Amino acid sequence: MKRSNAMSSTAACSSSQPVLSGDVIIVDDIPEPPSSKRKLNFGNEPDGACDDTSDIMAKSTSEAELGMDFIEKAFQEATIKVLMGATEGLNTDTLRDPQCCARLEDVSARLPSLVPGVVKAKELLLQLISISQQLQLAHAEFESCSAQKRKELDEAQRELAIHEATSENQKKEEILVHEKCEANKELIASLTTQLNEAIAVSKILQEEKAQFAHRPSEREANGKKWNEAIVEASAGVEQAASNLQVKVTSCEQNVDDLLKSLKTWSAISN
């Protein structure tokens, strides 16, 4: 490739910077390899000149090898500069970027495979590309897993909110049932007190009734009157006591039913 073409393709770079073009690395200012300006003697020189032919050919071969060394060294230097630019600021964070991976792949594709000094660099670059692809895959798997876990977390939080709301309602119902039980206990205590008072009054009246039965006959008329009053009062008291007993029994039944309901609800909630 002519030097003028190389210069035109690297107009944006300095004259000493390597650039990529096609499938090869173009390097400006490659030093010209040393070459022999001697001409080989094919029999046109005077006698005795052919004795130097083997020496000249050996020297030409050495100079050709030296020229290849210059070219290989130039490729190595160009490759180093290209790799330094391509890997500048490279780390595990930037390496997982698909664009970064694409740049490395582009550089690798343009590195020559037949230059011995560049082969090792290309192998290392391919390893970096492999790691980049692994990082991209791992990051994609992480994002997918994180999205699934976030979805599961959101669902769990919704279920927890529903559970907490349900538990709060159950606590309110439990408090209400306890309040009703306490109110019924107070009512039972009050009715029981009234019943005991009625029984005490009835006992006193019965004792008084017995006393009237042993009084003299002249007071039988009054006794009969009072006896009838006592009977009537006793009947009223007994009726009141009976009514009270019915109420107490009904309240006790209600309390039993409420307590059973509370135990059943507690068993279900647990």
C-alpha positions in Angstrom: 0.0 0.0 0.0 1.4 3.4 -0.8 2.3 5.9 1.9 0.0 8.5 0.4 -3.0 6.2 0.9 -2.0 5.5 4.5 -1.7 9.2 5.2 -5.2 10.0 3.7 -6.9 7.3 5.9 -5.3 8.7 9.1 -6.0 12.4 8.5 -7.7 12.6 11.9 -4.7 11.1 13.8 -1.2 12.3 14.2 1.5 10.9 11.9 2.9 8.6 14.5 -0.5 7.0 15.6 -1.5 3.6 14.2 -5.0 3.2 12.7 -7.1 0.4 11.5 -8.0 0.1 7.9 -9.7 -2.9 6.3 -8.0 -6.0 7.8 -4.6 -4.6 8.4 -2.9 -2.1 10.7 -1.4 1.0 8.9 1.6 2.5 10.6 3.1 5.8 9.4 6.8 6.4 9.5 7.9 2.8 9.3 11.7 3.0 8.9 13.0 1.7 5.7 14.8 -1.7 6.2 18.4 -1.7 5.1 18.9 -3.1 1.6 21.9 -3.9 -0.5 22.6 -1.9 -3.5 25.1 -4.4 -4.9 24.3 -6.2 -8.1 24.8 -9.9 -8.5 27.5 -11.1 -10.9 25.9 -13.2 -13.6 29.1 -13.6 -15.6 29.3 -10.1 -17.1 31.9 -8.9 -14.6 35.6 -9.5 -14.9 37.0 -12.9 -13.8 37.2 -13.2 -10.0 34.0 -11.3 -9.3 32.0 -14.5 -9.0 33.9 -15.5 -5.9 31.9 -12.9 -4.0 28.5 -14.2 -5.2 27.9 -16.5 -2.2 28.8 -13.7 0.3 26.5 -11.2 -1.4 23.6 -13.7 -1.4 24.1 -14.5 2.3 24.2 -10.8 3.1 21.1 -10.2 1.1 19.3 -12.9 3.0 20.4 -11.4 6.3 19.2 -8.0 5.2 15.8 -9.4 4.1 15.4 -11.0 7.6 16.4 -7.8 9.2 13.7 -6.0 7.0 11.1 -8.5 8.3 12.2 -7.8 11.8 11.6 -4.1 11.2 8.1 -4.8 9.8 7.2 -7.1 12.7 8.4 -4.6 15.2 6.4 -1.9 13.5 3.3 -4.1 13.7 4.0 -4.8 17.3 4.3 -1.1 18.2 1.2 -0.2 16.2 -0.7 -3.1 17.9 0.4 -1.9 21.3 -0.8 1.7 20.6 -4.1 0.4 19.3 -4.6 -1.9 22.3 -3.7 0.9 24.7 -6.4 3.1 23.1 -9.0 0.3 23.0 -8.4 -0.8 26.6 -8.0 2.7 28.2 -10.3 2.9 31.3 -11.4 -0.7 30.8 -12.6 -2.5 33.9 -15.4 -5.0 34.9 -18.0 -2.2 34.7 -17.1 -0.9 31.3 -16.2 -4.4 30.0 -19.8 -5.5 30.3 -21.0 -2.7 27.9 -22.0 -4.3 24.6 -20.5 -1.3 22.7 -17.2 -1.8 24.5 -17.3 -5.5 23.5 -18.1 -4.6 19.9 -15.0 -2.2 19.8 -12.8 -5.0 21.1 -14.2 -7.4 18.6 -13.6 -4.9 15.8 -10.0 -4.4 16.9 -9.4 -8.2 17.2 -10.9 -8.7 13.7 -8.5 -6.2 12.2 -5.3 -7.5 13.9 -3.2 -9.6 11.6 -3.1 -13.3 12.4 0.2 -14.1 10.6 2.5 -11.7 12.5 4.1 -13.7 15.3 4.6 -10.7 17.6 0.8 -9.8 17.3 -0.6 -13.3 17.9 -0.2 -13.2 21.7 -1.9 -9.8 21.9 -4.8 -11.1 19.8 -5.2 -14.1 22.0 -5.3 -11.9 25.1 -7.8 -9.6 23.4 -10.0 -12.6 22.5 -9.9 -13.6 26.2 -11.1 -10.1 27.1 -13.9 -10.4 24.6 -14.9 -13.7 26.1 -15.0 -12.2 29.6 -17.0 -9.2 28.3 -19.6 -11.7 26.8 -19.7 -13.6 30.1 -20.2 -10.4 32.1 -23.0 -9.3 29.7 -24.7 -12.7 30.1 -24.2 -12.6 33.9 -25.6 -9.1 34.1 -28.6 -10.0 31.9 -29.3 -13.1 34.1 -29.0 -10.8 37.2 -31.4 -8.3 35.8 -33.9 -11.1 34.9 -33.6 -12.7 38.3 -33.8 -9.3 40.0 -37.0 -8.4 38.1 -38.5 -11.8 39.1 -37.5 -11.3 42.8 -38.9 -7.7 42.7 -42.2 -9.1 41.4 -42.2 -11.7 44.1 -41.4 -9.1 46.7 -44.2 -6.8 45.5 -46.6 -9.8 45.7 -45.5 -10.7 49.2 -45.9 -7.1 50.3 -49.4 -7.0 48.9 -50.3 -10.2 50.7 -48.8 -8.9 53.9 -50.8 -5.7 53.6 -54.0 -7.8 53.1 -53.1 -10.1 56.1 -52.4 -7.1 58.3 -55.7 -5.5 57.4 -57.6 -8.8 58.0 -55.8 -9.2 61.3 -56.7 -5.6 62.3 -60.4 -6.3 61.6 -60.2 -9.5 63.5 -58.7 -7.7 66.5 -61.6 -5.2 66.4 -64.1 -8.0 66.3 -62.4 -9.7 69.2 -62.5 -6.5 71.3 -66.2 -6.0 70.5 -67.0 -9.6 71.6 -65.0 -9.1 74.8 -66.9 -5.9 75.5 -70.2 -7.6 75.0 -69.2 -10.4 77.3 -68.2 -7.9 80.0 -71.5 -6.1 79.6 -73.4 -9.4 80.0 -71.4 -10.3 83.0 -72.3 -7.0 84.6 -76.0 -7.6 83.8 -75.9 -11.1 85.2 -74.3 -9.7 88.4 -76.9 -7.1 88.7 -79.8 -9.5 88.1 -78.2 -12.0 90.5 -78.1 -9.3 93.2 -81.8 -8.6 92.6 -82.7 -12.2 92.7 -80.8 -12.7 96.0 -82.6 -9.7 97.4 -86.0 -11.1 96.3 -85.2 -14.5 97.8 -84.2 -12.8 101.1 -87.4 -10.8 101.2 -89.4 -14.0 100.4 -87.7 -15.8 103.3 -88.5 -13.0 105.7 -92.1 -13.0 104.6 -92.3 -16.7 105.0 -90.9 -16.4 108.5 -93.4 -13.7 109.3 -96.2 -15.9 107.9 -95.2 -18.7 110.2 -95.3 -16.3 113.2 -98.8 -15.2 112.3 -100.0 -18.8 112.3 -99.2 -19.2 116.0 -100.9 -16.0 117.2 -104.1 -16.1 119.3 -107.5 -16.8 117.6 -108.8 -13.3 118.3 -106.4 -12.1 115.8 -107.3 -14.7 113.3 -109.3 -12.2 111.3 -106.4 -9.8 111.1 -104.1 -12.8 110.7 -106.2 -14.0 107.8 -106.1 -10.6 106.3 -102.3 -10.3 106.7 -102.0 -13.9 105.6 -103.8 -13.2 102.4 -101.6 -10.2 101.9 -98.5 -12.3 102.6 -99.7 -15.0 100.2 -100.4 -12.4 97.6 -97.0 -10.7 98.2 -95.3 -14.0 98.3 -96.9 -15.0 95.0 -95.8 -11.7 93.6 -92.3 -12.1 94.9 -92.2 -15.7 93.6 -93.5 -14.5 90.2 -90.9 -11.7 90.2 -88.3 -14.2 91.2 -89.5 -16.6 88.5 -89.3 -13.8 85.9 -85.9 -12.8 87.1 -84.8 -16.4 86.9 -86.0 -16.6 83.3 -84.0 -13.5 82.5 -80.9 -14.8 84.3 -81.2 -18.1 82.5 -81.5 -16.3 79.2 -78.5 -14.1 79.9 -76.5 -17.1 81.0 -77.3 -18.9 77.7 -76.3 -15.8 75.8 -73.0 -15.6 77.6 -72.4 -19.3 77.0 -73.1 -18.8 73.3 -70.9 -15.8 73.1 -68.0 -17.5 74.9 -68.3 -20.5 72.6 -68.3 -18.3 69.5 -65.2 -16.5 70.8 -63.4 -19.8 71.4 -64.4 -21.0 67.9 -63.2 -17.8 66.3 -59.9 -17.9 68.2 -59.3 -21.5 67.1 -60.0 -20.6 63.5 -57.8 -17.5 63.6 -54.8 -19.5 65.0 
